[in-house]
Amino acid sequence: MGLIDALDLWLTAVRWSAWSAAVVAAVAAALSVAWRVARRGVLARRDRRRERYRAFFEGLLSDQAPPASITDGPRRAMDGVFLGLLADALDRADDASRPRLIALCERSGYVARFRRAAWSPLWWRRARAARWLGRLGSPESVSDLIRLLDDSSYHVRCVAVGALASWRHPRILLALLKTLDHMGERTPWGALPRRHRVPIGVVTDALITQGASAVGPLLPRLQSGPRPVREAVAEVLSWSPDPHPRVRAALLGALRDDDPEVRARAAKALGKIAYAGAVVPLSEALSDGTWFVRLQAARALGAIAHPRAIAPLVSALTDEYWQVRAAAADALRRLGELAVPALTHCLFTSRDRYAKEQIVEELQRTSLIQEQIDALGEARSGAGFAAQRLLREIARHGATRILLEALRRHPTPAVRLRLIDLLDGHGSHPVVAALHDVMNGDADAGVREAARRALTTGGHDPAGRNTVQGRAA
């Protein structure tokens, strides 16, 4: 009897379990269907709202009357769709449509809502509010953003500085200068005060956007400020070049600063204002002990492009850092034909292989090589000899492309003969291929015979195929 009762209880439990599972599955299916229907309805309403907002913003940006149903009265909650399309509209807005967008946000209550969020105890809400207040550009929110410069959150302070960078206002400039001055403050432990700790690069970028209005107040800080402040001021001046005599005098003084970062940025700024009076100090900076100071000095001299800079730039072609050598070569290229005599002299006298390679690379960008090729056919033996000597030195450093082009196409047979003599001994594939082309296709018999002799002397088979053509086949 006990066994039968146990089996009966077991069957009852199984039936109740099956029934419970069926009920749970039915409820789950019903909830899933309800969730899908509800989600589909929410997404459909969101899509309809997005299309309505998109049409509204397109009309607002094109100076058409927007629908009143979207703009009347403040909104009771943050609308993510509205804010997303508003951000896109602000990115595309011009000077005429931006005030209309700001007025729309004020009527919709978003400016007031973000100003209230700037007092939120949650740092991420304050950061979001600062970011939006900076994008909206409402004059009423300037005081809120200036207050957030002393926020307890590092992230909020950085966002507030970036938000203020989008405007130009005297109060904003004073607040940014105050924040910059705090960069030089130190506690007894060597750290910045907590409430003023902002990356100096963020403050520098904000000051750069203030334009010429920030140049005047920054000059005293360049002369007597702490090292981080001097570096920031020099960076701002390099992005906001001002040819005023006070600015030039301050930058020339900064070239003698103890900090190499300040010297490098001062050289960069002098190059941007193209001040010819800075040629001598910048030439002296080419012998600075820090390589990136020499780099900026070479770039600045290239921007000024004054003939007095040729000799120092030629000397910089032997610098131990390739970046400085490349900048000096580029500066000489900007000087054009004025720098050619100094370049050729250095090509023959320098013992630095890297300097010679830079010189040859820059000479290829001038008309000198073509002029020397034409001089090969002159009756005066002195000019022809000098041209052949220079071209031989250029070819020795691998610059054979122009010479091979002239060997194939120059109209004067005497020039082609000199070029064959010049290239004799070069066993590179392009040279051998060009000699094969000349031997097989030149109109002058003497040139063809000279090409054949050059190939034989170099150990190449004159009857063989063109090396380049053979590889292509």
N, C-alpha and C positions, 0 to 999 in steps of 0.2 A: 504493500500500500504506500509506503514511503517513496518508492521508486516512481510510482505513477504520479504521485503529487509533485515530485521534483520535475518530471518531464512536463507536466501541465504548466508549472510555473515557468519553465524554460521557454515553452511555446508562447506563453502569454508575453514574456519579455521580448521575444523575437518579433511578435506582431506589433507590440508597442514601438519597438525600435524602427521597424519598417515604416510604420505610420508616421513616426516623428521625422524620419529621413525624408519621406515624401512631402510632409508639410514644410520642412526646412527648404527642400529643393524648390517647391512651388513658390514659397515666399522669396527665395533668392532670385528665381526667374522673374517674378513680378517686380521686385526691386530693380533688377537689371534693366528690364524693359522700361520701367518708370524713369530710371536714371538716364537711359539713352534718349527717351522722349524729351525729358526735361533739358538735357544737355543740348539736344538738337534745337530745341526752342530757344535756349539761351544763346547758342552760337548764331542762330538765324537772326535774333534780335540784335546781337552784336554786329553782325555783318550789315544789317539794314542801318544801324546807327553809324557804322563806319562809312558807308556810302553816303549817307546824309551829311556827315561831317566833312567828308572829302569834297562833295559838291559845294558845301558851304565855304570851305577854305579856298577852293579854286575861285569861287565868286568874289571872295574877299580880296584875294591877291590880284585879281583882274579888275578891281575897282567897280564891282557890281554890288547891288544891294543884297546883303545876306538875308536869309530867312529870319524873321523876328522870333520864331519859336525856339531858336537855339540861343539867342543872346539875351532874352528877357529874364531878368532876375538872377540872383546868385544860385549856384548849384549846391545841392545839399551834401554831395559826396564827391570824392575824387573819381573822375572818370578816366581810366587808363587809356581807352581808345581816343578820347578827346585830347589827352595830353600827348599821346604818340603822334597824332596828326598835327597837333599844334607845334611840336618840336620840328617836324618836317617842314611845316609852313614857315617857321622862323628861319630855318636854314635857307629857304628859297626867297625870303622876303627882301624887297629893296627898301630904299629910304622912304618911299612914299607909302608902302603897305605896312611897314613895321609899326608905326603909331596906331594903325587901325587894329592890329593884332593885340597890342598892349591895352588899348581901350576895351577890346573884347574881353580880355582876361580880367580887367578891373570890373566890368559889368557882370561877368560870370562869377565873381567872388574869388577867383584863384589867387590874385595878388594878396588879398587880405588873408586868405587861408594859408598861403606860404609864409607870410609875415608872422602869423601866429605859430606856424610850425617851427619857425626859427627860435622859439622859446621852449621847444619841446625838451623834456628830460632825456629823450632818446637821441643819441648822437647821430644815428643814420637818418633820422627825420630832419635834424638840423642841417645835415650835409645836403640832403635832397632839396630842402628849402633854399639853401644858399645857391645851389646850382641853378635852380629854376628862377630865383630872383635875379641872378646874373644874366640869364638868357632873356628874361622879359624886359629888363632894363627900365623898370619903373623908377622914376626919381624918388618916390617915397621910400624905397627899400634901400637907399644908400646907407642910411644910418644903421639899419639892421646888419648889413654886410660888414660895415666898419666895426660894429660891436662883436661880430663873430671872429674878427681877427685875434681877439683875446680869449677865444673859447677854450674850454678845458680839453677838448678833443683835438688831437693832432690832425686827423683827417678833415675835420670841419674847418680848421684854420687854413689848410691847404686849399680846400674847395672855395673858401671865402676869398682868398687872394686871387685865385684863378677867375672867380666871378667878377671881382672888381677890375680885372685886366681888360674886360670887354668895354669899359666906359672910359671917357676922358672928362674928369671933373676935378676942380681944385681940391675939394675935400678928399677925394680918393688919392690924389697924388701925395697930399700931406700924410695920409694914413699909411701909404706904402713906404714913404721915406722914414716914417717912425718905425715901421716894422724892419726896414733895412738897418736903421741905427741899432736896433736891438741885436743884430747879428754880431756886433762887436762886444756885447756885454758878456761877462763871464762871472760865474759864481766862484767862491773860494775853492770849489772842487774841480773847476775848469769846464763846467757844463753850462749851456745856455739856460736861463730861467725857463721853467717848464711852460709857462703861459705864453712865452714868446718864441718857442722853438718851432720854426718853420724852415723848410729847405731853402737855402739862399737862391738856388736856381729857380724856384717858383716865384720868389720876389723879383728876381732879375727879369724873368719873362714878362711879369706884370708891368715893370717899369719900362721895358722896351716898347710895349704897346702904348704907353703914354706919349711917345713921340718927342718932338722938340721941346715940349713944355717941361720935360724932366731934366733936360741937359743943364740948365742954369743952376738949379739947386744941387745937382750932383757934383759940380766941379770942386767945391771945397772939400767934399768927402774923398775925392780922388787924391787930394794933396795931403790930407791929414787924418784920414779915417783909418780904422784897423784894417789888417790885411784882408779879411774876407770882404769887407765893404769896398776896399779899393779894387779888388778883383771884380766884384759885381759892377761897380761904376765903369770900369774900363770895358767890360762886356757890353753894358748898355750903350756906351759911346761908340763902340764898334758897330752896333746895329742902328744907331741913330746919328749918322755923321752930320756934323755941323761945322761949316767952314769959318765960324766966328773966331776972331783972333784969340779971345780968352780960351776957347776950346783947344785951339792949336797949341797955345802955350802950355796948357795943362797936360796935353798928350805928350808933348816933347819932354816935359818934366817927368812924366810917367815912364818914359823910356829908360830913365836912370833909377827906377824904383828897385828896392831890394828884392822884391818878389818876382820871379820869372813869369808867373801867370799875368801879372799886371803889365810887365814889359811886352809880352807877346800880344796881349789884347790892345795895348796902346799902338803897337806897330800895325796891327790889323785896322784900327780906326784911322790912322794916318793914311794908310793906303786907300781907304774908302773915300776920304775927302780929297785925295789926290793933291796933297800939299807939297809943292815943289821945294819949299824951304826945309822939308824933312829929309831930303836926299842924303845929306851928310850924316845926320844922326842915325838914319836907317842903315847907311853903309857901315857905320861903326858897329851897329847891332849885328851885322853879319859875322862878326868875330865874338859874339856873346858865348858864354860858357854853356848855355842851355840850348839844346838843338831846336826845340820848337820856337824859341825866340828868333833864332836865325831863319827858320822856315817862314815865319810871319813877316820878317823883315824882307826876305827875298820876294815874297808875294806882293808886299806893299810897293817895293821898288818897281816890280813889273807893272803894277797898276798906275804908278806915277809916270813911268816910261820917260825918264830924263837921261840925256846922254852922259851926265856925270856919274851915273850908276853903272856904266858898262864895265869899267875896270874892277870894281868890287864884286860884281856879279860873276865875272869871269874867274876871279879868285875863288868864289864860292863853288865853282864846278868841281873842286877837289875836296869838298867837305866829306867827312867820314860817314854822314848819314845820306842815304840815297834820296830821302824826301827833300832835303835841302838842295841837293844837286839837281833834282828834277825841277824844283821851284825856280832855281837860278836859271836853268836852261829855258824854261818857259818865259821867264822875265826877259831874257835876251831875245827870244823869238818875238816878243811884243815890240821890242825896239827896232826890229826889222833890219834894214840894210845898214843902219848905223853901227850895229854890233858885229857885222861880218868881219872887218879887219881884226878886231880883237879876238874873235873866235878862231880865225885861221892862224893867228900868231900862237894862240894857246894850243891849237891842234899840233903844231910842229914842236913846241917847246915843252909841253907838259909830259911828265912821265907817268901820270895817273891814267890807267886804262879806262876806268869808269868815266872820268872827265872827257876823254876823247870820244867815247861812245855817245855821251850826251851832246857833245859839240856836233858830231856827224849827224845825229838825229835831228838837231835843230837846223843844220845847214841844208838838209833835204827839204825843209819847208820854205826855203828862200829860193831866189832865182840864181844864186851864185853858181851852183853846180852846172846849170844849163849854160850860163855865160862862159864858164871855164871850158865846157865841151866845145862851144863855138870857137873859143880862142885856140883850140888845138890846130885849126886849119889856117891860122894867120901866118903870113910870110915872115913876120919878125920871129926869129928863133927864141929870143928871150921870153916873150909872152907865152909862146907855145910851150917852152920848157917849164915855166912856172906853173902853167895850167896842168901840164902832165904830172908834175910833182905833187900838186895838191890833190888831183883826182886819184893818183896812185895811193896816197895816204888815206883818202876817203874809202877807196875800194878795199884797202887792207883791213878796215874795220867793218866790212860786210855790207856797205851801202852800194850794191851793184845794180839795183833795179833801174835807176835812171840811166846808168851807163849802158846796160843791155838794151834798153829801149832806144837809146841813141845809136847803138851799134846796128840795130836792125833798120832804122828809119831815117837816119841823118842823110841829107842829100849830098854831102861832100865826101868823095872817096878818101881824101887825105885824112879827114877826121875819123872815118871808120878804121883806117889803117892804124892811126895812133891809138884808138881804143882797143884794137886787137893786141897791139904791143903792150898796152896798159894792163889788160886782163890776162896776159900770158902768165901761166903759173897758177892761176886760180882753178882748182879742180872741182869746184862745186857743180852740182847738177844743173842749175840754171845757166851757168857760164858755158858749160860744155854743150848744152842744148842750143844756146844762142850761136855758138861757133859753128855747129852743124847747120843751123839755118842759114847763116851767112855763106858758108862754104857751098851749100847747095842752091842758094837762091839769089845771091847778090849779083847786081848787074855788072860790076867791075871785076875783070879777071884778076887783077892784082890783089884785090880784097879777098877774093875767093882763095887764091893761093896762100895769102897770109893766114887766113883762118885754118887752112889745111896744115900749114907748118906749125901753128900754135897747138893744134890737136895732136900732131905727131910728137912735138916736143914734150907735151904733157903726158905722154904715154897712153893716149886714147886712139882708138881705131878710126881714122877718117872715113872709112867705108861703113862704119857701124851706123845704127839708126839713132835718131835723136833720142837722148835719154829720157826726156820727159814724155815724148810721144810714145816711146816703147813701153813705159810704165802705164800710160793711159790705155794702150792697146791691151 
